[in-house]
Amino acid sequence: MLALYCDDNRQVALQELPAPQPAPGEALIRVTLAGICGTDLQILRGYHDFKGVMGHEFVGVVAGPPGSSWLGKRVVGEINVSCGDCDLCRLGMPRHCRTRRVIGIKDRDGAFATYLTLPEANLLAVPLQVEDEAAVFTEPLAAALAAVDAARLPRKSPVLVVGDGRLGLLISWALALSEAQVHLVGHHAEHLSLAEPYGVATFLEKDLPPGDYAAVVETSGAAAGLDLALARVRPTGTVIMKSTYVEPYPLDSANLVVPEVRLIGSRCGPLGPALRLLARGLINHRALIDRRFPLSQGLEALERAQRPGVLKVLLDCGRQPGD
Amino acid sequence: MLALYCDDNRQVALQELPAPQPAPGEALIRVTLAGICGTDLQILRGYHDFKGVMGHEFVGVVAGPPGSSWLGKRVVGEINVSCGDCDLCRLGMPRHCRTRRVIGIKDRDGAFATYLTLPEANLLAVPLQVEDEAAVFTEPLAAALAAVDAARLPRKSPVLVVGDGRLGLLISWALALSEAQVHLVGHHAEHLSLAEPYGVATFLEKDLPPGDYAAVVETSGAAAGLDLALARVRPTGTVIMKSTYVEPYPLDSANLVVPEVRLIGSRCGPLGPALRLLARGLINHRALIDRRFPLSQGLEALERAQRPGVLKVLLDCGRQPGD
């Protein structure tokens, strides 16, 4: 099968690999569509120490093993593969499993390939009304919803979302759908405009009015975004950190201790609620798609996804050259 | 009156100043005993931008104005002077008042002096059974209790306190008194031994057993303390930051985002519960006292308080040379 493979030296190449064999309890999934995420780009920049098939955002169709009750079903999948047995799994935190592997991120092959394997327990069937181009957003939308939950929404005062990229838009939409007042600040007028139909008040950074916020969600991926978040969070307020930065962030401890601010990391969330939200047709996923590339043009796709201001780049993993 | 005064250039000197005049609604307090705190030492190192009489930990006796119902009462006082009218005061956060002044820390003269003024609304009467040497710990104990509250105690698993200084000891004692299992890690065997009667398990850093903690309270005042806290907090766990550091802390964002850790700043707390705890006689305040100096030897006292490993240094503000 064709796969986008990242080697020890963070060199990515299209490779012909044998199709993976599902272990007992696992399904073989033929990937239909996959999404390129900021984490994939960070892997290329050396942020993670990953070797293998890249990719974790996907929708596909179960193609094996023979006899599986999932055969032929259209699915998305929980990307963390957990042991079910360690203290954290037993405490109900399987996404923090002590020995977790994460497809395309940590110790397990991912979805930028013709085929992928995952434990059947990780699969969720995609409802008919959710098209592939929507279903491929299940994982990032789940992460957005987790950030919304972590923000412990104040109802009476607006929440500030910093960053108008894919995740910033998804989070501001999800916040708005949960009845929050949302302010979104970013650098791209054409992205900001995508939030306005949701009732989100949008601002270029230079136009953000003065004042502070009980909750700020930082999605910008840039240290300047966390600077802004910490400058604008109200005393005793919460900053949700969705972004990671390649360089250490120079944290002024007084910015947390004196105003008694809460800085909360948020990584991913449960897929079910995200899939239900997509099924309600309330997420304008098409507006988030920049371009689709066939998997055979995966390197061009990665290159495009790295350009500033580019929204979601998708890989058609089912489409072969000449299809 | 005599006062320890910090000027524009962070030079501290003993000065003869006129006694302060209480504004309407304020009391004049004759200071009996005052404590030197890490914040005072940070002011000398340029951490805050404070000019005025230093000091915020105190116990004293109300000496004016004539006719005050507080006259002659032994008191401690809330150190934040708030407006009562801004949005944060109205939201019940007077310690975060938009225009707050803080005695000895921010825009208001402090307690290292013969006299101090404070709004009567800030005063708390000290119960008879609380001696001056205990009452002077009300403010730091209140800060310790706030950190305990912020840690949202897990009952089933131990809490780690990093740092065996004054605050680390107070916090570990307060945690133990609230039925938590407490591990305290530090560098001074003689300090660690003060926590053992409270049932706290104590460790020199090199002996801390492996494992992680649902909650860690960092009190060390050193970046290495936060390194340890972040290394030892469990995924989805909480790190309470009590310390501030003069230099920016190089935060690896992945240490918050990937394990979804909560980093929560904590500064100060309400005095009432601290005073009640002192009245119950459960805080071994005498063990925390390193030495008492008369105010006239305030510079020597500050010097001593800066030595590594020194616990609480007190100033006898009521005792005059030759008393």
Boltz contact constraints between the chains, C-beta under 6 A:
constraints:
  - contact:
      token1: [A, 93]
      token2: [B, 236]
      max_distance: 6.0
  - contact:
      token1: [A, 96]
      token2: [B, 235]
      max_distance: 6.0
  - contact:
      token1: [A, 235]
      token2: [B, 96]
      max_distance: 6.0
  - contact:
      token1: [A, 236]
      token2: [B, 93]
      max_distance: 6.0
  - contact:
      token1: [A, 241]
      token2: [B, 256]
      max_distance: 6.0
  - contact:
      token1: [A, 241]
      token2: [B, 257]
      max_distance: 6.0
  - contact:
      token1: [A, 244]
      token2: [B, 253]
      max_distance: 6.0
  - contact:
      token1: [A, 244]
      token2: [B, 254]
      max_distance: 6.0
  - contact:
      token1: [A, 244]
      token2: [B, 257]
      max_distance: 6.0
  - contact:
      token1: [A, 245]
      token2: [B, 253]
      max_distance: 6.0
  - contact:
      token1: [A, 248]
      token2: [B, 250]
      max_distance: 6.0
  - contact:
      token1: [A, 248]
      token2: [B, 252]
      max_distance: 6.0
  - contact:
      token1: [A, 249]
      token2: [B, 251]
      max_distance: 6.0
  - contact:
      token1: [A, 249]
      token2: [B, 253]
      max_distance: 6.0
  - contact:
      token1: [A, 250]
      token2: [B, 248]
      max_distance: 6.0
  - contact:
      token1: [A, 251]
      token2: [B, 248]
      max_distance: 6.0
  - contact:
      token1: [A, 251]
      token2: [B, 249]
      max_distance: 6.0
  - contact:
      token1: [A, 251]
      token2: [B, 251]
      max_distance: 6.0
  - contact:
      token1: [A, 252]
      token2: [B, 248]
      max_distance: 6.0
  - contact:
      token1: [A, 253]
      token2: [B, 244]
      max_distance: 6.0
  - contact:
      token1: [A, 253]
      token2: [B, 245]
      max_distance: 6.0
  - contact:
      token1: [A, 253]
      token2: [B, 249]
      max_distance: 6.0
  - contact:
      token1: [A, 254]
      token2: [B, 244]
      max_distance: 6.0
  - contact:
      token1: [A, 256]
      token2: [B, 241]
      max_distance: 6.0
  - contact:
      token1: [A, 256]
      token2: [B, 265]
      max_distance: 6.0
  - contact:
      token1: [A, 257]
      token2: [B, 241]
      max_distance: 6.0
  - contact:
      token1: [A, 257]
      token2: [B, 244]
      max_distance: 6.0
  - contact:
      token1: [A, 257]
      token2: [B, 265]
      max_distance: 6.0
  - contact:
      token1: [A, 257]
      token2: [B, 267]
      max_distance: 6.0
  - contact:
      token1: [A, 258]
      token2: [B, 267]
      max_distance: 6.0
  - contact:
      token1: [A, 260]
      token2: [B, 265]
      max_distance: 6.0
  - contact:
      token1: [A, 260]
      token2: [B, 266]
      max_distance: 6.0
  - contact:
      token1: [A, 260]
      token2: [B, 267]
      max_distance: 6.0
  - contact:
      token1: [A, 261]
      token2: [B, 265]
      max_distance: 6.0
  - contact:
      token1: [A, 262]
      token2: [B, 264]
      max_distance: 6.0
  - contact:
      token1: [A, 263]
      token2: [B, 263]
      max_distance: 6.0
  - contact:
      token1: [A, 264]
      token2: [B, 262]
      max_distance: 6.0
  - contact:
      token1: [A, 265]
      token2: [B, 256]
      max_distance: 6.0
  - contact:
      token1: [A, 265]
      token2: [B, 257]
      max_distance: 6.0
  - contact:
      token1: [A, 265]
      token2: [B, 260]
      max_distance: 6.0
  - contact:
      token1: [A, 265]
      token2: [B, 261]
      max_distance: 6.0
  - contact:
      token1: [A, 266]
      token2: [B, 260]
      max_distance: 6.0
  - contact:
      token1: [A, 267]
      token2: [B, 257]
      max_distance: 6.0
  - contact:
      token1: [A, 267]
      token2: [B, 258]
      max_distance: 6.0
  - contact:
      token1: [A, 267]
      token2: [B, 260]
      max_distance: 6.0
